Amino acid sequence: MSGTLTVVIPNYNKAGYLEKCVESIEGQTCKPEAVIIVDDGSTDGSQGVIDRLTKRYPNVRAFYKPKNSGVSNTRNTGLSLVNTEYVTFIDADDHYLNKEKLELEMKLQQEKGGDVIAYSVTGFITSEGKHLTKKKDRSYYLCGNVYDDLLITRKWDSIMRDYVVKTETLRAAGGYNEDRSLFEDYELLLILARDHEFYCTGEYGTAYTEGGGLSLKNKDSQTMIQEEIILSELKRLDDKHRRRILRKRKLLLFKRKVRSAIWKS
């Protein structure tokens, strides 16, 4: 398997999760060349945990920011420190469910060739470790040219997270928007999907701790910011493409509203 890989972990006050996160990376069948933990000015004793992890694992490096500056800046700081061909990110309070996660994604990169982006199925869990979702058949997950699907938020329950991507591809896309602390990952996905195909391994990858992420906000804020990103992206499209997306999105939102009403009745 060709290509080298770095895993970047942005951390802010997640001392209680860091060790499990790093251990899940070190236990991968495809061990990354480097693991970079970027601490965003934590005040909960994270530095002590990180220092112990750098001593335990030779490939783990730490970067301490003097003050808190937000998740997007923290991720971009990590990206600037990467010197491998490929990179992937994982939040400090998440961990890998599957020991072959990185191996499968790197293999998919090689199989598809070119400048593609490989991802796995996210397992949503509670802070107590209870699974909230079940993995579906591989055909369910978005693959290939996913731009329109992302724009209309089709299959939002299986949005790509913690994907393996070429480092230069992510840098060329501009990295994460530092003016955002919410949906910055969705905005970057749309930018990447303009010119790059995505492929899913069909297997579990990351265990995402529901409600515990760096970008937690209330639902109204989420909806408002998501719509702002979508409207901004729609302005890039020609009239025909824009009308097609708006029709599909209107229909999708209507179906969701009907399903929600049925569940509540």
Contacts in CASP RR format, 6 or more apart in sequence:
PFRMAT RR
TARGET T0000
AUTHOR 0000-0000-0000
METHOD contacts of the structure
MODEL  1
MSGTLTVVIPNYNKAGYLEKCVESIEGQTCKPEAVIIVDDGSTDGSQGVI
DRLTKRYPNVRAFYKPKNSGVSNTRNTGLSLVNTEYVTFIDADDHYLNKE
KLELEMKLQQEKGGDVIAYSVTGFITSEGKHLTKKKDRSYYLCGNVYDDL
LITRKWDSIMRDYVVKTETLRAAGGYNEDRSLFEDYELLLILARDHEFYC
TGEYGTAYTEGGGLSLKNKDSQTMIQEEIILSELKRLDDKHRRRILRKRK
LLLFKRKVRSAIWKS
1 30 0 8 1.000
1 103 0 8 1.000
1 106 0 8 1.000
1 107 0 8 1.000
1 110 0 8 1.000
2 110 0 8 1.000
3 84 0 8 1.000
3 85 0 8 1.000
3 86 0 8 1.000
3 106 0 8 1.000
4 32 0 8 1.000
4 33 0 8 1.000
4 84 0 8 1.000
4 85 0 8 1.000
4 86 0 8 1.000
5 30 0 8 1.000
5 32 0 8 1.000
5 33 0 8 1.000
5 84 0 8 1.000
5 85 0 8 1.000
5 86 0 8 1.000
5 87 0 8 1.000
5 88 0 8 1.000
5 102 0 8 1.000
5 106 0 8 1.000
5 164 0 8 1.000
6 32 0 8 1.000
6 33 0 8 1.000
6 34 0 8 1.000
6 35 0 8 1.000
6 36 0 8 1.000
6 82 0 8 1.000
6 83 0 8 1.000
6 84 0 8 1.000
6 86 0 8 1.000
6 87 0 8 1.000
6 88 0 8 1.000
6 167 0 8 1.000
7 25 0 8 1.000
7 32 0 8 1.000
7 34 0 8 1.000
7 35 0 8 1.000
7 36 0 8 1.000
7 87 0 8 1.000
7 88 0 8 1.000
7 89 0 8 1.000
7 90 0 8 1.000
7 102 0 8 1.000
8 35 0 8 1.000
8 36 0 8 1.000
8 38 0 8 1.000
8 75 0 8 1.000
8 78 0 8 1.000
8 79 0 8 1.000
8 81 0 8 1.000
8 82 0 8 1.000
8 87 0 8 1.000
8 88 0 8 1.000
8 89 0 8 1.000
8 90 0 8 1.000
9 18 0 8 1.000
9 21 0 8 1.000
9 22 0 8 1.000
9 35 0 8 1.000
9 36 0 8 1.000
9 37 0 8 1.000
9 38 0 8 1.000
9 89 0 8 1.000
9 90 0 8 1.000
9 91 0 8 1.000
9 92 0 8 1.000
10 38 0 8 1.000
10 40 0 8 1.000
10 71 0 8 1.000
10 74 0 8 1.000
10 75 0 8 1.000
10 78 0 8 1.000
10 89 0 8 1.000
10 91 0 8 1.000
10 92 0 8 1.000
10 214 0 8 1.000
11 18 0 8 1.000
11 37 0 8 1.000
11 38 0 8 1.000
11 39 0 8 1.000
11 40 0 8 1.000
11 42 0 8 1.000
11 46 0 8 1.000
11 50 0 8 1.000
11 74 0 8 1.000
11 92 0 8 1.000
12 39 0 8 1.000
12 40 0 8 1.000
12 41 0 8 1.000
12 42 0 8 1.000
12 46 0 8 1.000
12 68 0 8 1.000
12 70 0 8 1.000
12 71 0 8 1.000
12 74 0 8 1.000
12 92 0 8 1.000
12 214 0 8 1.000
13 42 0 8 1.000
13 43 0 8 1.000
13 44 0 8 1.000
13 46 0 8 1.000
14 42 0 8 1.000
14 44 0 8 1.000
14 46 0 8 1.000
14 91 0 8 1.000
14 92 0 8 1.000
14 93 0 8 1.000
15 42 0 8 1.000
15 44 0 8 1.000
15 45 0 8 1.000
15 46 0 8 1.000
15 48 0 8 1.000
15 49 0 8 1.000
16 49 0 8 1.000
17 92 0 8 1.000
17 93 0 8 1.000
17 94 0 8 1.000
17 95 0 8 1.000
17 209 0 8 1.000
18 37 0 8 1.000
18 46 0 8 1.000
18 49 0 8 1.000
18 50 0 8 1.000
18 53 0 8 1.000
18 92 0 8 1.000
19 49 0 8 1.000
19 53 0 8 1.000
20 95 0 8 1.000
21 90 0 8 1.000
21 91 0 8 1.000
21 92 0 8 1.000
21 93 0 8 1.000
21 94 0 8 1.000
21 95 0 8 1.000
22 35 0 8 1.000
22 37 0 8 1.000
22 53 0 8 1.000
22 57 0 8 1.000
22 60 0 8 1.000
23 95 0 8 1.000
24 95 0 8 1.000
24 96 0 8 1.000
24 97 0 8 1.000
25 32 0 8 1.000
25 35 0 8 1.000
25 90 0 8 1.000
25 96 0 8 1.000
25 102 0 8 1.000
26 35 0 8 1.000
26 57 0 8 1.000
26 59 0 8 1.000
27 99 0 8 1.000
28 96 0 8 1.000
28 99 0 8 1.000
28 100 0 8 1.000
28 101 0 8 1.000
28 102 0 8 1.000
28 103 0 8 1.000
29 99 0 8 1.000
29 100 0 8 1.000
29 102 0 8 1.000
29 103 0 8 1.000
30 100 0 8 1.000
30 102 0 8 1.000
30 103 0 8 1.000
30 106 0 8 1.000
31 59 0 8 1.000
31 102 0 8 1.000
32 59 0 8 1.000
32 84 0 8 1.000
32 102 0 8 1.000
33 59 0 8 1.000
33 84 0 8 1.000
34 59 0 8 1.000
34 60 0 8 1.000
34 61 0 8 1.000
34 82 0 8 1.000
34 83 0 8 1.000
34 84 0 8 1.000
35 57 0 8 1.000
35 59 0 8 1.000
35 60 0 8 1.000
35 61 0 8 1.000
36 60 0 8 1.000
36 61 0 8 1.000
36 62 0 8 1.000
36 63 0 8 1.000
36 78 0 8 1.000
36 81 0 8 1.000
36 82 0 8 1.000
37 50 0 8 1.000
37 53 0 8 1.000
37 54 0 8 1.000
37 60 0 8 1.000
37 61 0 8 1.000
37 62 0 8 1.000
37 63 0 8 1.000
37 92 0 8 1.000
38 62 0 8 1.000
38 63 0 8 1.000
38 65 0 8 1.000
38 74 0 8 1.000
38 75 0 8 1.000
38 77 0 8 1.000
38 78 0 8 1.000
38 81 0 8 1.000
39 46 0 8 1.000
39 47 0 8 1.000
39 50 0 8 1.000
39 62 0 8 1.000
39 63 0 8 1.000
39 64 0 8 1.000
39 65 0 8 1.000
40 65 0 8 1.000
40 68 0 8 1.000
40 69 0 8 1.000
40 70 0 8 1.000
40 71 0 8 1.000
40 73 0 8 1.000
40 74 0 8 1.000
41 64 0 8 1.000
41 65 0 8 1.000
41 66 0 8 1.000
41 67 0 8 1.000
41 68 0 8 1.000
47 64 0 8 1.000
50 62 0 8 1.000
50 64 0 8 1.000
51 62 0 8 1.000
53 60 0 8 1.000
53 62 0 8 1.000
54 60 0 8 1.000
54 61 0 8 1.000
54 62 0 8 1.000
61 81 0 8 1.000
63 77 0 8 1.000
63 78 0 8 1.000
63 81 0 8 1.000
65 74 0 8 1.000
65 77 0 8 1.000
70 178 0 8 1.000
70 181 0 8 1.000
70 214 0 8 1.000
71 176 0 8 1.000
71 181 0 8 1.000
71 184 0 8 1.000
71 214 0 8 1.000
71 215 0 8 1.000
72 176 0 8 1.000
72 177 0 8 1.000
72 178 0 8 1.000
72 179 0 8 1.000
72 180 0 8 1.000
72 181 0 8 1.000
72 184 0 8 1.000
73 176 0 8 1.000
73 178 0 8 1.000
74 214 0 8 1.000
75 89 0 8 1.000
75 175 0 8 1.000
75 176 0 8 1.000
76 175 0 8 1.000
76 176 0 8 1.000
76 178 0 8 1.000
79 87 0 8 1.000
79 167 0 8 1.000
79 170 0 8 1.000
79 171 0 8 1.000
79 175 0 8 1.000
82 167 0 8 1.000
84 167 0 8 1.000
85 166 0 8 1.000
85 167 0 8 1.000
86 106 0 8 1.000
86 109 0 8 1.000
86 164 0 8 1.000
86 165 0 8 1.000
86 166 0 8 1.000
86 167 0 8 1.000
87 164 0 8 1.000
87 165 0 8 1.000
87 166 0 8 1.000
87 167 0 8 1.000
87 170 0 8 1.000
88 102 0 8 1.000
88 105 0 8 1.000
88 162 0 8 1.000
88 163 0 8 1.000
88 164 0 8 1.000
88 165 0 8 1.000
89 162 0 8 1.000
90 96 0 8 1.000
90 162 0 8 1.000
90 206 0 8 1.000
91 208 0 8 1.000
91 209 0 8 1.000
91 213 0 8 1.000
91 214 0 8 1.000
93 209 0 8 1.000
93 212 0 8 1.000
93 213 0 8 1.000
94 162 0 8 1.000
94 206 0 8 1.000
94 207 0 8 1.000
94 208 0 8 1.000
94 209 0 8 1.000
95 206 0 8 1.000
95 207 0 8 1.000
96 102 0 8 1.000
96 205 0 8 1.000
96 206 0 8 1.000
96 207 0 8 1.000
97 123 0 8 1.000
97 204 0 8 1.000
97 205 0 8 1.000
97 206 0 8 1.000
97 207 0 8 1.000
98 104 0 8 1.000
98 120 0 8 1.000
98 203 0 8 1.000
98 204 0 8 1.000
98 205 0 8 1.000
100 203 0 8 1.000
101 120 0 8 1.000
101 201 0 8 1.000
101 203 0 8 1.000
101 204 0 8 1.000
101 205 0 8 1.000
101 206 0 8 1.000
102 164 0 8 1.000
104 118 0 8 1.000
104 120 0 8 1.000
104 201 0 8 1.000
104 203 0 8 1.000
105 118 0 8 1.000
105 119 0 8 1.000
105 120 0 8 1.000
105 163 0 8 1.000
105 164 0 8 1.000
105 201 0 8 1.000
106 118 0 8 1.000
106 164 0 8 1.000
108 116 0 8 1.000
108 118 0 8 1.000
108 199 0 8 1.000
108 201 0 8 1.000
109 116 0 8 1.000
109 118 0 8 1.000
109 164 0 8 1.000
112 118 0 8 1.000
112 197 0 8 1.000
112 199 0 8 1.000
115 166 0 8 1.000
115 169 0 8 1.000
115 196 0 8 1.000
116 196 0 8 1.000
116 197 0 8 1.000
116 198 0 8 1.000
116 199 0 8 1.000
117 160 0 8 1.000
117 163 0 8 1.000
117 164 0 8 1.000
117 165 0 8 1.000
117 169 0 8 1.000
117 192 0 8 1.000
117 196 0 8 1.000
117 197 0 8 1.000
117 198 0 8 1.000
117 199 0 8 1.000
118 163 0 8 1.000
118 164 0 8 1.000
118 165 0 8 1.000
118 198 0 8 1.000
118 199 0 8 1.000
118 200 0 8 1.000
118 201 0 8 1.000
119 160 0 8 1.000
119 161 0 8 1.000
119 162 0 8 1.000
119 163 0 8 1.000
119 164 0 8 1.000
119 198 0 8 1.000
119 199 0 8 1.000
119 200 0 8 1.000
119 201 0 8 1.000
120 162 0 8 1.000
120 200 0 8 1.000
120 201 0 8 1.000
120 202 0 8 1.000
120 203 0 8 1.000
120 204 0 8 1.000
120 205 0 8 1.000
120 206 0 8 1.000
121 135 0 8 1.000
121 136 0 8 1.000
121 141 0 8 1.000
121 158 0 8 1.000
121 200 0 8 1.000
121 201 0 8 1.000
121 202 0 8 1.000
121 203 0 8 1.000
121 204 0 8 1.000
121 205 0 8 1.000
122 158 0 8 1.000
122 159 0 8 1.000
122 161 0 8 1.000
122 162 0 8 1.000
122 204 0 8 1.000
122 205 0 8 1.000
122 206 0 8 1.000
122 207 0 8 1.000
122 208 0 8 1.000
123 131 0 8 1.000
123 132 0 8 1.000
123 133 0 8 1.000
123 135 0 8 1.000
123 204 0 8 1.000
123 205 0 8 1.000
123 206 0 8 1.000
123 207 0 8 1.000
123 208 0 8 1.000
124 131 0 8 1.000
124 132 0 8 1.000
124 133 0 8 1.000
124 208 0 8 1.000
124 210 0 8 1.000
125 131 0 8 1.000
125 132 0 8 1.000
125 207 0 8 1.000
125 208 0 8 1.000
125 209 0 8 1.000
125 210 0 8 1.000
126 132 0 8 1.000
126 209 0 8 1.000
126 210 0 8 1.000
127 209 0 8 1.000
127 210 0 8 1.000
127 211 0 8 1.000
127 212 0 8 1.000
129 207 0 8 1.000
132 210 0 8 1.000
133 157 0 8 1.000
135 202 0 8 1.000
135 203 0 8 1.000
135 204 0 8 1.000
136 158 0 8 1.000
138 200 0 8 1.000
138 201 0 8 1.000
138 202 0 8 1.000
140 155 0 8 1.000
140 158 0 8 1.000
141 155 0 8 1.000
141 158 0 8 1.000
141 200 0 8 1.000
141 202 0 8 1.000
142 149 0 8 1.000
142 150 0 8 1.000
142 154 0 8 1.000
142 155 0 8 1.000
142 158 0 8 1.000
142 160 0 8 1.000
142 198 0 8 1.000
142 200 0 8 1.000
143 197 0 8 1.000
143 198 0 8 1.000
143 199 0 8 1.000
143 200 0 8 1.000
144 197 0 8 1.000
144 198 0 8 1.000
144 199 0 8 1.000
145 193 0 8 1.000
145 197 0 8 1.000
146 160 0 8 1.000
146 193 0 8 1.000
146 197 0 8 1.000
146 198 0 8 1.000
147 190 0 8 1.000
147 193 0 8 1.000
147 194 0 8 1.000
148 244 0 8 1.000
148 245 0 8 1.000
148 248 0 8 1.000
149 155 0 8 1.000
150 159 0 8 1.000
150 186 0 8 1.000
150 189 0 8 1.000
150 190 0 8 1.000
150 193 0 8 1.000
151 190 0 8 1.000
151 230 0 8 1.000
151 233 0 8 1.000
151 234 0 8 1.000
151 245 0 8 1.000
151 249 0 8 1.000
152 245 0 8 1.000
152 248 0 8 1.000
152 249 0 8 1.000
152 252 0 8 1.000
153 226 0 8 1.000
153 230 0 8 1.000
153 249 0 8 1.000
153 252 0 8 1.000
154 248 0 8 1.000
154 252 0 8 1.000
159 186 0 8 1.000
159 189 0 8 1.000
160 189 0 8 1.000
160 198 0 8 1.000
160 200 0 8 1.000
161 185 0 8 1.000
161 206 0 8 1.000
161 208 0 8 1.000
162 205 0 8 1.000
162 206 0 8 1.000
163 198 0 8 1.000
165 192 0 8 1.000
169 192 0 8 1.000
169 196 0 8 1.000
170 192 0 8 1.000
173 188 0 8 1.000
173 191 0 8 1.000
173 192 0 8 1.000
174 191 0 8 1.000
175 188 0 8 1.000
176 184 0 8 1.000
176 185 0 8 1.000
176 188 0 8 1.000
177 184 0 8 1.000
177 187 0 8 1.000
177 188 0 8 1.000
180 187 0 8 1.000
180 225 0 8 1.000
181 214 0 8 1.000
181 215 0 8 1.000
181 217 0 8 1.000
182 215 0 8 1.000
182 217 0 8 1.000
182 221 0 8 1.000
182 222 0 8 1.000
182 225 0 8 1.000
183 215 0 8 1.000
183 222 0 8 1.000
183 225 0 8 1.000
183 226 0 8 1.000
183 229 0 8 1.000
184 215 0 8 1.000
185 215 0 8 1.000
186 226 0 8 1.000
186 229 0 8 1.000
187 229 0 8 1.000
190 229 0 8 1.000
190 233 0 8 1.000
192 198 0 8 1.000
217 225 0 8 1.000
230 249 0 8 1.000
234 242 0 8 1.000
234 245 0 8 1.000
234 246 0 8 1.000
237 245 0 8 1.000
END
